[in-house]
C-alpha cells in the first residue's frame, strides 16, 4: 500500500472512520468530512502536504492543525544536497 495511487473519486473514510483506500493522489479525489472521524475533537490532527520535485530541486510545504496549535513549515533541497528547513510562524 505504500506507493498506491488513489485515482477514484470517493469518500476518504468508511462508515467506521477508517481509511477507505490508503495511498496518495496527484489531485484532490478523496472527499474529506471531519464529522466522520470517530475520535474526540482534541485528538484530531489535520494537515496538508504539498511537494514540488524535479531532478534539481525538491520543495515541500506543510500546514498542520493539531487542534490546539497550527503550524506551517517549508523544506527545500537543491542539487548541491544541502538541505534547508524553515519553520514559519502561525
ROMAR-556681 format. One record per residue (C-alpha): residue in one letter; x, y, z. Coordinates in steps of 0.02 Angstrom, whole numbers, plus 50000, padded with zeros to 5 digits. Each point is the difference from the previous one (the first is absolute). Example, Ala and Ser with C-alpha at 12.3 -4.5 7.8 and 13.67 -1.06 7.14 Angstrom:
residues 2
A506154977550390 S500695017249967 
//
This chain:
residues 90
X500005000050000 X501475011650025 X500065006349820 X498184997649954 X499285014049892 X498175004150036 X499135005349838 X498154996950035 X498885013850071 X499314993850164 X499775003950184 X501644999750098 X499284990250147 X498914984650020 X498484999850115 X501104994050145 X501195014849980 X501454990249923 X500815004349833 X499054993649849 X501534998849887 X501725004350076 X501205008149877 X500455016349913 X499255009749855 X500565012849871 X498465010550031 X498585001250126 X498944984549965 X499514994650175 X498615009550089 X500435004350181 X498615002050129 X500655003650175 X498354994450078 X500374982049946 X501534998850114 X499634989150152 X501125009150125 X499845014650122 X500295016749914 X501585003550102 X500804984049930 X499705004449817 X501595005349909 X499805007249825 X501325005349875 X500295003849817 X501654995249920 X500575006049829 X501574994549908 X500835007549845 X501374988849932 X501164998749849 X501794994349966 X500775015650078 X498815006050135 X498804993550131 X498865011650096 X498684995250129 X498695010650087 X498994993850148 X498545007950093 X499444991050157 X498575002350123 X500264989750157 X498395005950082 X500895011650122 X501385007449889 X500255003449815 X501704998349919 X500585004049823 X501724993949945 X501074999049842 X501464989249948 X501095002149845 X501484990549928 X501015005449848 X501134989749888 X501495003350116 X499244988350127 X499925013650132 X498364999150092 X499135015350070 X498494999750114 X499025015150051 X498595000750125 X498785014349974 X499065008350141 X498134997450005 
//
